[in-house]
């Protein structure tokens, strides 16, 4: 496919950070509200007639579907889409799609008579919907003269890693990472340093809890990361599987690899923090958002979450010293795992050229910089500024050098569901990894062979 895609001549993303092993997506988010709003005023839903000089799409209305990465995203899009309308004359109607209902709601929308013209898709769903015919193959568009200057700034590895079976169903936008947020005051009080392995994490967490208890603070926990299906536990766990040299899908995308030592050992180690060391709250005691509140209240030493929390925490002004660090590794290996996001165009859009105008705007270096400085992802293009001078975000951007992300396939969403269910069983202390992942392997085998 590299012979088809005339990609830029620049090198791979930051020291070959993104390679064929990636599957480009970006998932998660801290707001699951479902709201729809016309963010940029009126406009008719009629096709452009090609006239109008510099504004050939004046009066066109586009439908835009996206899951949110923050509670303030709806308000931010209101400002951003007004700017786009002022530049192009195109009205964009935004519908926020809740993460926990995303697949079902998109399935229904794409089957309707009014599908979204443009959507944001992670690698977990890009190929799933693309193979069903929901998205336009944008290969010809990115190789067109109106995108040539932009394409030079997309590393070849980024573009080609998004290709499946000769099709590119979306323009890469962001590369996700995961951060470990650290309460530095607790760390200093206990005389500890930031842990770099899961063994150190257990020891340091226990030491901090003991130190806090000696001061009369018995309601403090050492560590938290989501371990339930509802909170996307796979998103925060697969980096440890990668650290151990494993994955849930073979490199050729044809074999599920659940019942393997790397997968089972990573789950067992995660469960030990809850079931044995008791430095992490039991599943169900706190969900993801409640745990964030726990950290903000100074009741939690370490929490894994997305770097989008950096700016939010800075804006809130937490009353203790804090920092971010890489998620702990396994031995000397510490990889970054997350997903990457893409902008897609509906194959059924009646305004596909106007949709492409919007995707080009969304894919620009300027918008990449603005979005990622707010939400902490790493831009998929080299000339965007991920940090805006924020030292923590700059450090986060450097972590893509050890990024090993999700492999995309039409079945990956189903496989992630099966993996997540097995992981929840193990971390709920209600079954062994051998039992849970042997059963999940049988179901996964049926999925990839169907």
FIVO-818830 format. One record per residue (C-alpha): residue number from 1; residue in three letters; x, y, z. Coordinates in steps of 0.2 Angstrom, whole numbers. Last residue first. Layout:
BEGIN
site num: NUM residu: ALA u: X v: Y w: Z
...
// end
This chain:
BEGIN
site num: 450 residu: UNK u: -82 v: -81 w: 57
site num: 449 residu: UNK u: -65 v: -87 w: 62
site num: 448 residu: UNK u: -59 v: -71 w: 71
site num: 447 residu: UNK u: -75 v: -71 w: 82
site num: 446 residu: UNK u: -75 v: -90 w: 85
site num: 445 residu: UNK u: -57 v: -89 w: 91
site num: 444 residu: UNK u: -62 v: -75 w: 103
site num: 443 residu: UNK u: -75 v: -85 w: 111
site num: 442 residu: UNK u: -64 v: -99 w: 114
site num: 441 residu: UNK u: -50 v: -87 w: 120
site num: 440 residu: UNK u: -62 v: -79 w: 132
site num: 439 residu: UNK u: -64 v: -96 w: 141
site num: 438 residu: UNK u: -46 v: -99 w: 142
site num: 437 residu: UNK u: -44 v: -81 w: 148
site num: 436 residu: UNK u: -55 v: -82 w: 163
site num: 435 residu: UNK u: -49 v: -99 w: 169
site num: 434 residu: UNK u: -30 v: -96 w: 168
site num: 433 residu: UNK u: -32 v: -78 w: 174
site num: 432 residu: UNK u: -41 v: -85 w: 190
site num: 431 residu: UNK u: -59 v: -81 w: 195
site num: 430 residu: UNK u: -69 v: -70 w: 207
site num: 429 residu: UNK u: -55 v: -58 w: 213
site num: 428 residu: UNK u: -64 v: -43 w: 204
site num: 427 residu: UNK u: -48 v: -41 w: 195
site num: 426 residu: UNK u: -49 v: -58 w: 187
site num: 425 residu: UNK u: -67 v: -56 w: 181
site num: 424 residu: UNK u: -64 v: -39 w: 175
site num: 423 residu: UNK u: -50 v: -44 w: 164
site num: 422 residu: UNK u: -61 v: -58 w: 156
site num: 421 residu: UNK u: -74 v: -45 w: 152
site num: 420 residu: UNK u: -62 v: -33 w: 145
site num: 419 residu: UNK u: -54 v: -46 w: 134
site num: 418 residu: UNK u: -70 v: -51 w: 127
site num: 417 residu: UNK u: -75 v: -33 w: 123
site num: 416 residu: UNK u: -58 v: -30 w: 116
site num: 415 residu: UNK u: -61 v: -44 w: 104
site num: 414 residu: UNK u: -77 v: -38 w: 98
site num: 413 residu: UNK u: -70 v: -20 w: 94
site num: 412 residu: UNK u: -55 v: -28 w: 86
site num: 411 residu: UNK u: -65 v: -38 w: 74
site num: 410 residu: UNK u: -64 v: -27 w: 58
site num: 409 residu: UNK u: -45 v: -26 w: 62
site num: 408 residu: UNK u: -34 v: -13 w: 70
site num: 407 residu: UNK u: -18 v: -17 w: 80
site num: 406 residu: UNK u: -18 v: -6 w: 96
site num: 405 residu: UNK u: -3 v: 4 w: 100
site num: 404 residu: UNK u: 16 v: 2 w: 104
site num: 403 residu: UNK u: 22 v: 19 w: 109
site num: 402 residu: UNK u: 40 v: 20 w: 116
site num: 401 residu: UNK u: 45 v: 36 w: 106
site num: 400 residu: UNK u: 27 v: 41 w: 109
site num: 399 residu: UNK u: 32 v: 46 w: 126
site num: 398 residu: UNK u: 40 v: 63 w: 120
site num: 397 residu: UNK u: 23 v: 70 w: 119
site num: 396 residu: UNK u: 20 v: 67 w: 137
site num: 395 residu: UNK u: 35 v: 77 w: 142
site num: 394 residu: UNK u: 29 v: 91 w: 131
site num: 393 residu: UNK u: 12 v: 90 w: 140
site num: 392 residu: UNK u: 20 v: 91 w: 157
site num: 391 residu: UNK u: 31 v: 106 w: 152
site num: 390 residu: UNK u: 17 v: 116 w: 145
site num: 389 residu: UNK u: 25 v: 127 w: 132
site num: 388 residu: UNK u: 11 v: 126 w: 119
site num: 387 residu: UNK u: 13 v: 107 w: 122
site num: 386 residu: UNK u: 8 v: 97 w: 106
site num: 385 residu: UNK u: 14 v: 110 w: 93
site num: 384 residu: UNK u: 9 v: 104 w: 76
site num: 383 residu: UNK u: 23 v: 102 w: 62
site num: 382 residu: UNK u: 25 v: 83 w: 64
site num: 381 residu: UNK u: 7 v: 77 w: 61
site num: 380 residu: UNK u: -2 v: 64 w: 71
site num: 379 residu: UNK u: -3 v: 77 w: 85
site num: 378 residu: UNK u: 0 v: 69 w: 103
site num: 377 residu: UNK u: -15 v: 70 w: 114
site num: 376 residu: UNK u: -16 v: 81 w: 129
site num: 375 residu: UNK u: -33 v: 88 w: 128
site num: 374 residu: UNK u: -31 v: 107 w: 127
site num: 373 residu: UNK u: -14 v: 108 w: 119
site num: 372 residu: UNK u: -20 v: 94 w: 108
site num: 371 residu: UNK u: -35 v: 103 w: 101
site num: 370 residu: UNK u: -26 v: 120 w: 98
site num: 369 residu: UNK u: -10 v: 112 w: 90
site num: 368 residu: UNK u: -20 v: 100 w: 79
site num: 367 residu: UNK u: -31 v: 115 w: 74
site num: 366 residu: UNK u: -16 v: 125 w: 68
site num: 365 residu: UNK u: -7 v: 110 w: 60
site num: 364 residu: UNK u: -22 v: 107 w: 49
site num: 363 residu: UNK u: -32 v: 91 w: 50
site num: 362 residu: UNK u: -48 v: 98 w: 56
site num: 361 residu: UNK u: -47 v: 111 w: 42
site num: 360 residu: UNK u: -44 v: 97 w: 30
site num: 359 residu: UNK u: -58 v: 87 w: 37
site num: 358 residu: UNK u: -70 v: 102 w: 35
site num: 357 residu: UNK u: -65 v: 104 w: 17
site num: 356 residu: UNK u: -67 v: 85 w: 15
site num: 355 residu: UNK u: -85 v: 87 w: 21
site num: 354 residu: UNK u: -88 v: 100 w: 9
site num: 353 residu: UNK u: -83 v: 88 w: -5
site num: 352 residu: UNK u: -93 v: 74 w: 3
site num: 351 residu: UNK u: -109 v: 84 w: 3
site num: 350 residu: UNK u: -122 v: 71 w: 0
site num: 349 residu: UNK u: -113 v: 60 w: 12
site num: 348 residu: UNK u: -116 v: 41 w: 9
site num: 347 residu: UNK u: -98 v: 36 w: 10
site num: 346 residu: UNK u: -97 v: 46 w: 26
site num: 345 residu: UNK u: -81 v: 55 w: 28
site num: 344 residu: UNK u: -69 v: 50 w: 42
site num: 343 residu: UNK u: -57 v: 60 w: 54
site num: 342 residu: UNK u: -46 v: 49 w: 63
site num: 341 residu: UNK u: -40 v: 45 w: 81
site num: 340 residu: UNK u: -26 v: 35 w: 88
site num: 339 residu: UNK u: -26 v: 22 w: 102
site num: 338 residu: UNK u: -16 v: 20 w: 118
site num: 337 residu: UNK u: -1 v: 10 w: 124
site num: 336 residu: UNK u: 16 v: 17 w: 130
site num: 335 residu: UNK u: 30 v: 5 w: 133
site num: 334 residu: UNK u: 40 v: 2 w: 148
site num: 333 residu: UNK u: 53 v: -12 w: 148
site num: 332 residu: UNK u: 67 v: -13 w: 160
site num: 331 residu: UNK u: 57 v: -25 w: 172
site num: 330 residu: UNK u: 39 v: -23 w: 168
site num: 329 residu: UNK u: 34 v: -5 w: 166
site num: 328 residu: UNK u: 25 v: 8 w: 177
site num: 327 residu: UNK u: 14 v: 21 w: 168
site num: 326 residu: UNK u: 25 v: 35 w: 163
site num: 325 residu: UNK u: 25 v: 50 w: 175
site num: 324 residu: UNK u: 14 v: 65 w: 178
site num: 323 residu: UNK u: 16 v: 78 w: 192
site num: 322 residu: UNK u: 7 v: 84 w: 208
site num: 321 residu: UNK u: 10 v: 96 w: 222
site num: 320 residu: UNK u: -6 v: 99 w: 233
site num: 319 residu: UNK u: -21 v: 110 w: 233
site num: 318 residu: UNK u: -26 v: 106 w: 215
site num: 317 residu: UNK u: -28 v: 122 w: 205
site num: 316 residu: UNK u: -44 v: 119 w: 195
site num: 315 residu: UNK u: -36 v: 125 w: 178
site num: 314 residu: UNK u: -20 v: 115 w: 181
site num: 313 residu: UNK u: -31 v: 99 w: 185
site num: 312 residu: UNK u: -40 v: 102 w: 169
site num: 311 residu: UNK u: -24 v: 105 w: 159
site num: 310 residu: UNK u: -17 v: 89 w: 164
site num: 309 residu: UNK u: -33 v: 78 w: 164
site num: 308 residu: UNK u: -32 v: 77 w: 145
site num: 307 residu: UNK u: -16 v: 67 w: 149
site num: 306 residu: UNK u: -27 v: 51 w: 150
site num: 305 residu: UNK u: -28 v: 41 w: 166
site num: 304 residu: UNK u: -18 v: 31 w: 178
site num: 303 residu: UNK u: -20 v: 36 w: 196
site num: 302 residu: UNK u: -7 v: 37 w: 210
site num: 301 residu: UNK u: -7 v: 43 w: 228
site num: 300 residu: UNK u: -26 v: 44 w: 231
site num: 299 residu: UNK u: -35 v: 53 w: 245
site num: 298 residu: UNK u: -29 v: 71 w: 241
site num: 297 residu: UNK u: -46 v: 77 w: 236
site num: 296 residu: UNK u: -41 v: 78 w: 217
site num: 295 residu: UNK u: -36 v: 60 w: 218
site num: 294 residu: UNK u: -53 v: 55 w: 225
site num: 293 residu: UNK u: -62 v: 65 w: 212
site num: 292 residu: UNK u: -53 v: 56 w: 199
site num: 291 residu: UNK u: -58 v: 40 w: 207
site num: 290 residu: UNK u: -76 v: 45 w: 206
site num: 289 residu: UNK u: -74 v: 48 w: 187
site num: 288 residu: UNK u: -67 v: 31 w: 184
site num: 287 residu: UNK u: -79 v: 21 w: 195
site num: 286 residu: UNK u: -76 v: 19 w: 214
site num: 285 residu: UNK u: -81 v: 5 w: 225
site num: 284 residu: UNK u: -86 v: -6 w: 210
site num: 283 residu: UNK u: -69 v: -15 w: 208
site num: 282 residu: UNK u: -60 v: -16 w: 225
site num: 281 residu: UNK u: -49 v: -1 w: 229
site num: 280 residu: UNK u: -31 v: -2 w: 225
site num: 279 residu: UNK u: -17 v: -5 w: 238
site num: 278 residu: UNK u: -26 v: -21 w: 244
site num: 277 residu: UNK u: -9 v: -31 w: 242
site num: 276 residu: UNK u: -19 v: -47 w: 239
site num: 275 residu: UNK u: -35 v: -44 w: 230
site num: 274 residu: UNK u: -33 v: -26 w: 223
site num: 273 residu: UNK u: -14 v: -25 w: 219
site num: 272 residu: UNK u: -14 v: -43 w: 215
site num: 271 residu: UNK u: -27 v: -42 w: 202
site num: 270 residu: UNK u: -16 v: -31 w: 191
site num: 269 residu: UNK u: -2 v: -43 w: 192
site num: 268 residu: UNK u: -14 v: -58 w: 188
site num: 267 residu: UNK u: -20 v: -48 w: 173
site num: 266 residu: UNK u: -2 v: -45 w: 167
site num: 265 residu: UNK u: 2 v: -63 w: 169
site num: 264 residu: UNK u: -13 v: -69 w: 159
site num: 263 residu: UNK u: -10 v: -58 w: 144
site num: 262 residu: UNK u: 9 v: -61 w: 144
site num: 261 residu: UNK u: 7 v: -80 w: 147
site num: 260 residu: UNK u: -5 v: -83 w: 133
site num: 259 residu: UNK u: -23 v: -88 w: 132
site num: 258 residu: UNK u: -29 v: -71 w: 124
site num: 257 residu: UNK u: -19 v: -72 w: 108
site num: 256 residu: UNK u: -33 v: -70 w: 95
site num: 255 residu: UNK u: -27 v: -76 w: 78
site num: 254 residu: UNK u: -29 v: -68 w: 60
site num: 253 residu: UNK u: -23 v: -50 w: 63
site num: 252 residu: UNK u: -6 v: -53 w: 54
site num: 251 residu: UNK u: 3 v: -47 w: 70
site num: 250 residu: UNK u: -7 v: -59 w: 81
site num: 249 residu: UNK u: -21 v: -51 w: 92
site num: 248 residu: UNK u: -22 v: -49 w: 111
site num: 247 residu: UNK u: -4 v: -44 w: 113
site num: 246 residu: UNK u: 12 v: -49 w: 122
site num: 245 residu: UNK u: 30 v: -44 w: 125
site num: 244 residu: UNK u: 28 v: -42 w: 144
site num: 243 residu: UNK u: 28 v: -23 w: 141
site num: 242 residu: UNK u: 14 v: -25 w: 128
site num: 241 residu: UNK u: 3 v: -34 w: 141
site num: 240 residu: UNK u: 7 v: -20 w: 153
site num: 239 residu: UNK u: 2 v: -7 w: 140
site num: 238 residu: UNK u: -14 v: -17 w: 138
site num: 237 residu: UNK u: -21 v: -12 w: 155
site num: 236 residu: UNK u: -27 v: 6 w: 153
site num: 235 residu: UNK u: -37 v: 4 w: 137
site num: 234 residu: UNK u: -43 v: -13 w: 142
site num: 233 residu: UNK u: -52 v: -7 w: 157
site num: 232 residu: UNK u: -64 v: 4 w: 147
site num: 231 residu: UNK u: -74 v: 11 w: 162
site num: 230 residu: UNK u: -89 v: 0 w: 159
site num: 229 residu: UNK u: -79 v: -16 w: 157
site num: 228 residu: UNK u: -71 v: -14 w: 174
site num: 227 residu: UNK u: -53 v: -12 w: 179
site num: 226 residu: UNK u: -50 v: 7 w: 178
site num: 225 residu: UNK u: -34 v: 13 w: 187
site num: 224 residu: UNK u: -31 v: 17 w: 205
site num: 223 residu: UNK u: -16 v: 17 w: 217
site num: 222 residu: UNK u: -11 v: 20 w: 235
site num: 221 residu: UNK u: -28 v: 23 w: 244
site num: 220 residu: UNK u: -31 v: 35 w: 258
site num: 219 residu: UNK u: -46 v: 33 w: 270
site num: 218 residu: UNK u: -35 v: 29 w: 285
site num: 217 residu: UNK u: -29 v: 47 w: 287
site num: 216 residu: UNK u: -24 v: 48 w: 305
site num: 215 residu: UNK u: -6 v: 53 w: 302
site num: 214 residu: UNK u: 0 v: 35 w: 305
site num: 213 residu: UNK u: -13 v: 30 w: 292
site num: 212 residu: UNK u: -5 v: 42 w: 279
site num: 211 residu: UNK u: 12 v: 34 w: 282
site num: 210 residu: UNK u: 5 v: 17 w: 280
site num: 209 residu: UNK u: -5 v: 21 w: 264
site num: 208 residu: UNK u: 11 v: 29 w: 257
site num: 207 residu: UNK u: 22 v: 13 w: 261
site num: 206 residu: UNK u: 8 v: 2 w: 253
site num: 205 residu: UNK u: 8 v: 12 w: 237
site num: 204 residu: UNK u: 27 v: 12 w: 237
site num: 203 residu: UNK u: 28 v: -7 w: 238
site num: 202 residu: UNK u: 14 v: -10 w: 226
site num: 201 residu: UNK u: 21 v: 2 w: 213
site num: 200 residu: UNK u: 39 v: -4 w: 215
site num: 199 residu: UNK u: 32 v: -22 w: 210
site num: 198 residu: UNK u: 23 v: -14 w: 195
site num: 197 residu: UNK u: 39 v: -6 w: 189
site num: 196 residu: UNK u: 44 v: 13 w: 188
site num: 195 residu: UNK u: 39 v: 19 w: 205
site num: 194 residu: UNK u: 40 v: 38 w: 209
site num: 193 residu: UNK u: 51 v: 40 w: 224
site num: 192 residu: UNK u: 47 v: 37 w: 243
site num: 191 residu: UNK u: 50 v: 46 w: 259
site num: 190 residu: UNK u: 32 v: 44 w: 265
site num: 189 residu: UNK u: 29 v: 62 w: 266
site num: 188 residu: UNK u: 38 v: 65 w: 250
site num: 187 residu: UNK u: 27 v: 53 w: 240
site num: 186 residu: UNK u: 11 v: 60 w: 249
site num: 185 residu: UNK u: 16 v: 78 w: 244
site num: 184 residu: UNK u: 20 v: 72 w: 226
site num: 183 residu: UNK u: 3 v: 66 w: 222
site num: 182 residu: UNK u: 6 v: 57 w: 206
site num: 181 residu: UNK u: -4 v: 56 w: 190
site num: 180 residu: UNK u: 2 v: 41 w: 179
site num: 179 residu: UNK u: -1 v: 46 w: 161
site num: 178 residu: UNK u: -8 v: 36 w: 146
site num: 177 residu: UNK u: -4 v: 41 w: 128
site num: 176 residu: UNK u: -15 v: 44 w: 112
site num: 175 residu: UNK u: -10 v: 48 w: 95
site num: 174 residu: UNK u: -21 v: 61 w: 87
site num: 173 residu: UNK u: -27 v: 66 w: 69
site num: 172 residu: UNK u: -25 v: 52 w: 56
site num: 171 residu: UNK u: -36 v: 55 w: 41
site num: 170 residu: UNK u: -49 v: 41 w: 39
site num: 169 residu: UNK u: -54 v: 25 w: 30
site num: 168 residu: UNK u: -38 v: 22 w: 21
site num: 167 residu: UNK u: -41 v: 6 w: 11
site num: 166 residu: UNK u: -28 v: -7 w: 4
site num: 165 residu: UNK u: -33 v: -21 w: 15
site num: 164 residu: UNK u: -32 v: -9 w: 31
site num: 163 residu: UNK u: -22 v: 7 w: 30
site num: 162 residu: UNK u: -20 v: 16 w: 46
site num: 161 residu: UNK u: -2 v: 10 w: 49
site num: 160 residu: UNK u: 2 v: 17 w: 32
site num: 159 residu: UNK u: -2 v: 35 w: 37
site num: 158 residu: UNK u: 7 v: 36 w: 53
site num: 157 residu: UNK u: 22 v: 26 w: 47
site num: 156 residu: UNK u: 24 v: 38 w: 32
site num: 155 residu: UNK u: 25 v: 53 w: 44
site num: 154 residu: UNK u: 12 v: 66 w: 41
site num: 153 residu: UNK u: 20 v: 83 w: 38
site num: 152 residu: UNK u: 22 v: 81 w: 19
site num: 151 residu: UNK u: 3 v: 77 w: 18
site num: 150 residu: UNK u: -1 v: 94 w: 23
site num: 149 residu: UNK u: 8 v: 103 w: 8
site num: 148 residu: UNK u: 0 v: 90 w: -3
site num: 147 residu: UNK u: -18 v: 92 w: 3
site num: 146 residu: UNK u: -26 v: 103 w: -10
site num: 145 residu: UNK u: -15 v: 94 w: -24
site num: 144 residu: UNK u: -23 v: 77 w: -21
site num: 143 residu: UNK u: -14 v: 62 w: -12
site num: 142 residu: UNK u: -25 v: 64 w: 3
site num: 141 residu: UNK u: -40 v: 64 w: -7
site num: 140 residu: UNK u: -36 v: 49 w: -17
site num: 139 residu: UNK u: -33 v: 39 w: -2
site num: 138 residu: UNK u: -49 v: 45 w: 7
site num: 137 residu: UNK u: -58 v: 28 w: 6
site num: 136 residu: UNK u: -76 v: 34 w: 10
site num: 135 residu: UNK u: -83 v: 27 w: 26
site num: 134 residu: UNK u: -99 v: 17 w: 30
site num: 133 residu: UNK u: -95 v: 2 w: 19
site num: 132 residu: UNK u: -96 v: -11 w: 32
site num: 131 residu: UNK u: -77 v: -13 w: 30
site num: 130 residu: UNK u: -75 v: 5 w: 36
site num: 129 residu: UNK u: -87 v: 3 w: 51
site num: 128 residu: UNK u: -76 v: -11 w: 58
site num: 127 residu: UNK u: -60 v: -3 w: 51
site num: 126 residu: UNK u: -62 v: 13 w: 61
site num: 125 residu: UNK u: -70 v: 6 w: 76
site num: 124 residu: UNK u: -56 v: 1 w: 88
site num: 123 residu: UNK u: -44 v: 12 w: 78
site num: 122 residu: UNK u: -54 v: 27 w: 85
site num: 121 residu: UNK u: -66 v: 37 w: 74
site num: 120 residu: UNK u: -71 v: 55 w: 74
site num: 119 residu: UNK u: -85 v: 58 w: 62
site num: 118 residu: UNK u: -90 v: 68 w: 46
site num: 117 residu: UNK u: -105 v: 68 w: 36
site num: 116 residu: UNK u: -116 v: 60 w: 49
site num: 115 residu: UNK u: -129 v: 48 w: 42
site num: 114 residu: UNK u: -146 v: 55 w: 37
site num: 113 residu: UNK u: -155 v: 41 w: 28
site num: 112 residu: UNK u: -151 v: 29 w: 43
site num: 111 residu: UNK u: -139 v: 14 w: 43
site num: 110 residu: UNK u: -124 v: 25 w: 47
site num: 109 residu: UNK u: -134 v: 32 w: 62
site num: 108 residu: UNK u: -140 v: 15 w: 69
site num: 107 residu: UNK u: -122 v: 8 w: 69
site num: 106 residu: UNK u: -115 v: 24 w: 76
site num: 105 residu: UNK u: -127 v: 23 w: 90
site num: 104 residu: UNK u: -123 v: 5 w: 94
site num: 103 residu: UNK u: -105 v: 7 w: 93
site num: 102 residu: UNK u: -104 v: 23 w: 103
site num: 101 residu: UNK u: -115 v: 19 w: 118
site num: 100 residu: UNK u: -102 v: 19 w: 131
site num: 99 residu: UNK u: -92 v: 33 w: 123
site num: 98 residu: UNK u: -107 v: 44 w: 122
site num: 97 residu: UNK u: -109 v: 53 w: 105
site num: 96 residu: UNK u: -109 v: 72 w: 105
site num: 95 residu: UNK u: -119 v: 78 w: 90
site num: 94 residu: UNK u: -112 v: 93 w: 81
site num: 93 residu: UNK u: -121 v: 103 w: 67
site num: 92 residu: UNK u: -108 v: 111 w: 56
site num: 91 residu: UNK u: -113 v: 126 w: 45
site num: 90 residu: UNK u: -101 v: 129 w: 30
site num: 89 residu: UNK u: -98 v: 148 w: 25
site num: 88 residu: UNK u: -80 v: 144 w: 23
site num: 87 residu: UNK u: -70 v: 155 w: 34
site num: 86 residu: UNK u: -83 v: 162 w: 46
site num: 85 residu: UNK u: -91 v: 144 w: 47
site num: 84 residu: UNK u: -74 v: 137 w: 52
site num: 83 residu: UNK u: -73 v: 150 w: 66
site num: 82 residu: UNK u: -90 v: 147 w: 72
site num: 81 residu: UNK u: -85 v: 129 w: 72
site num: 80 residu: UNK u: -71 v: 132 w: 84
site num: 79 residu: UNK u: -80 v: 143 w: 96
site num: 78 residu: UNK u: -95 v: 131 w: 98
site num: 77 residu: UNK u: -83 v: 116 w: 98
site num: 76 residu: UNK u: -75 v: 123 w: 114
site num: 75 residu: UNK u: -92 v: 123 w: 123
site num: 74 residu: UNK u: -95 v: 105 w: 118
site num: 73 residu: UNK u: -77 v: 100 w: 123
site num: 72 residu: UNK u: -79 v: 107 w: 141
site num: 71 residu: UNK u: -83 v: 91 w: 149
site num: 70 residu: UNK u: -68 v: 82 w: 140
site num: 69 residu: UNK u: -63 v: 70 w: 127
site num: 68 residu: UNK u: -80 v: 70 w: 119
site num: 67 residu: UNK u: -87 v: 57 w: 107
site num: 66 residu: UNK u: -90 v: 64 w: 89
site num: 65 residu: UNK u: -103 v: 65 w: 76
site num: 64 residu: UNK u: -104 v: 79 w: 63
site num: 63 residu: UNK u: -118 v: 83 w: 51
site num: 62 residu: UNK u: -114 v: 96 w: 38
site num: 61 residu: UNK u: -124 v: 111 w: 32
site num: 60 residu: UNK u: -120 v: 119 w: 16
site num: 59 residu: UNK u: -124 v: 138 w: 14
site num: 58 residu: UNK u: -108 v: 143 w: 6
site num: 57 residu: UNK u: -99 v: 128 w: -1
site num: 56 residu: UNK u: -90 v: 137 w: -15
site num: 55 residu: UNK u: -83 v: 150 w: -3
site num: 54 residu: UNK u: -67 v: 157 w: -12
site num: 53 residu: UNK u: -76 v: 160 w: -29
site num: 52 residu: UNK u: -95 v: 159 w: -25
site num: 51 residu: UNK u: -100 v: 145 w: -37
site num: 50 residu: UNK u: -99 v: 126 w: -35
site num: 49 residu: UNK u: -118 v: 124 w: -33
site num: 48 residu: UNK u: -116 v: 119 w: -15
site num: 47 residu: UNK u: -128 v: 105 w: -9
site num: 46 residu: UNK u: -143 v: 110 w: 2
site num: 45 residu: UNK u: -145 v: 107 w: 20
site num: 44 residu: UNK u: -149 v: 126 w: 23
site num: 43 residu: UNK u: -139 v: 137 w: 35
site num: 42 residu: UNK u: -141 v: 142 w: 53
site num: 41 residu: UNK u: -129 v: 145 w: 67
site num: 40 residu: UNK u: -113 v: 138 w: 71
site num: 39 residu: UNK u: -114 v: 125 w: 85
site num: 38 residu: UNK u: -130 v: 117 w: 80
site num: 37 residu: UNK u: -131 v: 106 w: 96
site num: 36 residu: UNK u: -134 v: 88 w: 100
site num: 35 residu: UNK u: -130 v: 81 w: 118
site num: 34 residu: UNK u: -126 v: 64 w: 125
site num: 33 residu: UNK u: -116 v: 65 w: 141
site num: 32 residu: UNK u: -101 v: 53 w: 143
site num: 31 residu: UNK u: -88 v: 65 w: 148
site num: 30 residu: UNK u: -71 v: 61 w: 153
site num: 29 residu: UNK u: -64 v: 53 w: 138
site num: 28 residu: UNK u: -57 v: 36 w: 132
site num: 27 residu: UNK u: -51 v: 32 w: 115
site num: 26 residu: UNK u: -38 v: 37 w: 103
site num: 25 residu: UNK u: -35 v: 27 w: 87
site num: 24 residu: UNK u: -20 v: 22 w: 76
site num: 23 residu: UNK u: -17 v: 4 w: 74
site num: 22 residu: UNK u: 1 v: 2 w: 78
site num: 21 residu: UNK u: 11 v: -13 w: 74
site num: 20 residu: UNK u: 15 v: -6 w: 57
site num: 19 residu: UNK u: 26 v: 8 w: 65
site num: 18 residu: UNK u: 23 v: 23 w: 76
site num: 17 residu: UNK u: 37 v: 29 w: 87
site num: 16 residu: UNK u: 50 v: 27 w: 73
site num: 15 residu: UNK u: 61 v: 40 w: 82
site num: 14 residu: UNK u: 48 v: 54 w: 83
site num: 13 residu: UNK u: 35 v: 49 w: 70
site num: 12 residu: UNK u: 44 v: 40 w: 56
site num: 11 residu: UNK u: 54 v: 51 w: 44
site num: 10 residu: UNK u: 49 v: 65 w: 33
site num: 9 residu: UNK u: 47 v: 62 w: 14
site num: 8 residu: UNK u: 28 v: 64 w: 15
site num: 7 residu: UNK u: 16 v: 50 w: 9
site num: 6 residu: UNK u: 12 v: 46 w: -9
site num: 5 residu: UNK u: 0 v: 32 w: -4
site num: 4 residu: UNK u: -1 v: 19 w: -18
site num: 3 residu: UNK u: 17 v: 12 w: -16
site num: 2 residu: UNK u: 15 v: 12 w: 2
site num: 1 residu: UNK u: 0 v: 0 w: 0
// end
